[in-house]
Amino acid sequence: VQAVQAEKFLSEEYIQASRAALNHVYRIEYDQAIAAYGVLAKRYPEHPGPHLAGAVAHWLQELYVRLDFELDHFISPSHFTKPTERQMPEEEQEAFFSGIEECRKRAEKHLEKHPGDMEGRYYLGALEGALGAYAFTIERSYMKALKHGKKAYQFQKAIIDEDPESYDSYLTVGVYEYVLSNLPWYVKWIASIAGLRGNEARGFEYLILAAENSRFVGNEARVLLMVLYVREEQYEYSLEMAQQMHRRFPENFLFHLNQAQIYEAMKDQERAATTYMDVLRSAEELKKNYQMLPIGSFRFNVATRLRNQGKIQLALELYERAADDPRTLKREKTLSHLRAGEILDLLGQRQEAMAQYRQVQKFDDVEGAHKKAGQFLKTPFRRK
């Protein structure tokens, strides 16, 4: 790969090449994204950007593996404060921190040649933001995240103060303002003592500026707005962001799923059910990247949501298909037979229900399924 010497980091050529690599991230194609950033790093050997972006891709891939892109996780005040059994693989951790340090070395070297240069400072702020996000989501450390977040904020806020049209910097500043204004009480008092305060309205204002005007981080801002609007119960705005992102990246089933989850939050059960079924249909038809969904488990989860919405006939169909699908995990297979039996009892189809309960007893016992099946073989299931 021919190397390019460039005094300005954000040349139009680099921006276009970087966007092409970033598109892989938004299509849930993390390995391709990491490879593309590796090529960029060779083509632009003095540029900090490819190393930072590659590190972020490794972090996002870990969140995807953990199923942490569920909207419920990001809007929950406690999800990322709980310990997790999964450890990020050591080689992935090394790749993340190596990318961060390679970015830092190049940004600092650039600033030695060009003291005070905003583009060099931008990358120092961006890497601190990445470290803060990693600390919060992977290491589950609020205080470490705040420490890195404060540094990121200071870098990016100084850039905005010098040039209010540096719209990429508004992403970090907006997130920081929002997070500080919504800290749990047991962290907020420590932040207050340290002089850290945020403004929620200003946070939204800055994120909207980044979404509408930035060169690099518009999509990141839209994703964050989608999540934060759900937290604030501004569902129409959140839905608009999810729909925008899915139109931009139709291969990304997560943005399709987000729409169903937002409809659920809106109590619009009809559109939620329709959207879940659309996602399932796309996965069954092997639409590009939808085939990455674990179809057996996903079918079970959709059936459960439909059952909770009172759509028991459709839920029954999905439970039966999940039970018969060899790709369904043992836990979901056992529970699919149990749930199918319960619905059949509700529908008055006693013999079919008993056949499902007998199937339960042939599989591994999970969540007391064998005991429940034995009870329902004696006495039909009834809602409490």
N, C-alpha and C positions, 0 to 999 in steps of 0.2 A: 504494500500500500504506500503510495507516494505521500511523504510527509508535507504538511503545509505549515509555513511559518506565518503567524498572524499576530500583529500587535493588539488588534481589537478582538476580544473573545467572541462577541456576539455579531459576527459578520453574517450577512444574509445567507451565504453558502453553508455556514455551520448551522444556522437556525433551521434551514430546510432539512439538512441531513439528520439533525437531532430530532426534529419532529417526526421524521419517518421512523426512527428507532422507537420513539415514545409511543407511536401508534401501536406497536406490538404489545406494549404494556397494557394499553386500553382494550386490546383484543384478547387479553389473558394469555398472551404468547410470551411468557417470561424468558424462556430459554433463547428464543429468537431475539428478544430485546437485549439480553445480556451479550449475546454474540455481536449484535449490531453496535453496541456501545464499545465493545472491544476493538472493532474495526475503526470506529471513530477515534479511539484513543491512539491508535497507530497513525492515523492520518493527521491528527492534531496533537503531536506529542507534548506540546507545552500547555495544552488546554486543560483546565481542571474539570470542565463540565462532564465529559464522558465517564470519568472515574466516579464522580458523584452520582450521576444517573444510573450507572451500573450497580453501585451500592444500593441505591433506593430500589432498583428492580429486584435485587436479592431479598430485601426486607419485605417488599410487597408480595413476592412469591411465598414467603413464609406465612404471611397473614392469610393468603389464599388457602394454603395447605391446612391451616388451623380453622378454616371456615369463619374467620373473623371479619369478613366483609358483610356479614349479616347486619342489616340495619339495626336490629334489636341490640346488637353488641355495642354499636357506637352511640346509641341514644341512651343506653343504660348507664346510670351514674356509677355503677360498681363493677361492671364486667372486667375492665382492665386493671382493677385493684386486687382481683382475686388471683392467687397463684395458679399456675397451670402445670399439668403433668408433662406436657410436651416441651422438650428442649430443642431450640433451633440447632440443626446439625452444625458441628464444629467448623466444617469447611465453609459452610454458608456464613457463619459468624465472621470467620476470617476474611472472606470475600467482602463482606460489608465493611468491616473496619479498615481493611486494606484500601478499598476504594475511597473511603473518607480521608485517610491520611495522604493518599496520592493527590487527591483534590486539594487538600490543605497545602502540601508542598508546592504545588504549581501556582496556587493563588498567592502564596506568600512570596514566591520567587518573582512573580509578575509585579507585586507591589514594591519589591526592592528596586526594580527598574523604573516603576511608575508610581511613586508614593502618592497615596490618597486616591488612586484610580477607583472609580465606582464599580467597574465590572469585577475587579479583583476582590473588592470588599463584599460585593454581592455574593460571590461564591463562598467566602468565609462565613457569611450569615446563613447561606443556604445549607452548608454542611452542619452548622450548629442546629438548624431546624431539623435536619434528618436525624441527628443524634438524639434530639429531644423526642421525636416521634418514636424512634426505636426504644428509647428508655421507657416510654409510657406503655407501648403495646407489647413489647417483647420482654423487657426486664421488669415491667410492672412497677416502676418507680416514679411516683408523682414528683418527688423532690428533685431527682436527677433530671427529669423532663423539664421542670421549671428552670433549673439552672441553665440548661442548654437553650431553652426557649428565651430566657432573658438575654443571653448573648446574641441569639439570632435576631431578636427584636431590636437590640441596640444597633447592630450593623444595618439592618434594613430601614429602621426609622431615620437614621442619620442620612441615608441615601435619599429618602423621600423628602426630608427637610431641605436637602440641597437641590433636588430636582423632583418636584411633585408629579412629574409625568413618568417617573420610573415605576411603571405599573406592576412589574413583576414583584417588586418589593412589598406591595400591599398585601400579598397573600400571607406572608409570615406575620406582618403587623396585625392584620385582621384576625388571624387565628389567635394570636397572643392576647389581643384585647378581649375576645370572646371568652377564651378559656379562663383568664384571670377573673372575669366577672361571674363565672359559674363554677368556681372551685367548691368542693365540699367543705363544710365548716371546719373540719379538723385540719385542713390544709390552708384554708383562707386566712386563718388568724396568723399563721406563720408567714404567709405571703405579705399580709398587712404590716407586720412588724418589720419585714425587710423592705417595706415601701413599694410593694408591687400591687398595682391596682389596674383594673381593666374597665372597659366601657362596651357593653354588649351592642348597643346601637351603632357605635363607631366601628366595631368589629364587622358587622354586616355591611356597613357602608364601604369599608376597605375591600372586603371580599368581592362585592359586586363590581368595584372598580377593577380588580384583578381579572374577574371573569369576563368583563366587557372589553378591556383594553390591553391586557398584557401580551407579550410576545410568546412566552413559554408556558405560563402556568394557568391559562384560562380554563382548561379542563379540570385541573386540580381544584380550582376555586369553585367551579360548578358542582363537583362532587361534594366538597365540603358544605356548600350552601344547601345541597339536597339533604344532607344529614342534619344540619343545624336547623333547617326549617321544620323538619319532623320533630326535633326536640322542642321547638317553640310552638308546635301544633299549627303551623302555617302550611297546611298540607297541599294546598293548590300550588304554591310556589315550589314546594319540594317535588311534587309530581311533574311540574314543568321542567325542572332540572333533570330528573330521571329520564323523561321522554326525550329531551334534547340530547343527552348523552347516548341513549340507545339509538337515536337516529344517526348520530355521528359514528357509532361503533355497533352496528347491528349484530356483529358476531359475539358481543359481550352479553351473555345471558344474565349476568348479575344485574345490569341496569334494567333488564326486563323483569327480573324477580323483584327488584326494588319497587317497581310500579305496583305490583300485586301487594307488597307489604304496606305501601302507602295507602292503597285503597282499603286495606284492612284497618289501618289506623283511622281512616275517615269513616269507618263503619259502613262502607259501601261493599257489602258482601257479594253482590252480584258481579260487579266488575272485578273484584278480587278473585273470585272463583274462575271467571272467564280468563283472566290473565294467567293464573296458575296453570290452567288447562292449555293455554296457548304455549307456555314455556314447555310443558310436558310434551305436547305434540311436536314441537320443534326438536326436542331432544330425541324423541322416538323416530323422527324422520331424518336424524343425523345432520341437521342443519349445522353449518360450519361453527365449530367450537362449542355448540350446545351438546355435542356428544361427550364433552368433558364432564357433564353432570353425572354423578353416580346414580344411574337411572332407577335402580331398584329402591334405594333409600329415598330418593326424591319422590318417587311414586307413592311410597308409604307416607311420607311427610305431607304431600298434597292431599292424600286421602284423609289424613287426620285433621287437617285444616277444614276440609269440606264437611267432615263429620261434625266438627265443632260448630260449623255454620248451619247445621241442620239439613245438609244436602246428602242424606244418608244413602239414597239409591246410587248416586254417582260415586260416593265414597266406597260403597260395597264393591262396585266394579273395579275400582283401583286397588282395594285391598286384595281382591281375588287375583288380580294380575300380578301384584307384588308377591303374593304367596307362591305363584306358579313360576316366577321368573328366577332362573338360577343365579342371576347377578345380584339378587337381593341378599343382604347380609343376614346371618342367622337370627340375630335379635329381631330385625324387622320382619323376617319371614314368620317367626313364631307369633309375634304380636299381630301380624296381618291376619293369620288364621283366627286368632282370638277376637279381634275387632270385627271381622267378617261374621263370625258366629253371633256376636252381640247384635249386629244390625239385622241379621236374618231372624233372630228371636223377636226383635222389635217389629219386623214385617210379618210375623206370624208363620214363618217358614221353619217349623221346629225341627223336622228331620234334617234339613240342609244345615241348620245351625249346629246340631249335634255332630254332624260329620266334620264340621270345622273344628269343634272342640276336641274331637278325637285326634285330629291332625296336630293340634297344639301339643298333645302329650307325646308325640313322636319326635319332637324337636327339643333343643336345649331349653331348660327352664330359665326364663328371664323375667324379672320383675313380678315374680309370683304367678306367672301365667299358668303353670300346671295346676296350682290350687284353685285358681279362678275357673279354669276349664272344667275341673272336677265338680265344682259347685254348680256351674251352669248346665252340666250334663244331668244333674239331679233336678235343678230348678231353673226355668228359663230366665235369661237376663232381662232385667227391667231397669229403666232409668230411675235413679233415686230422686 
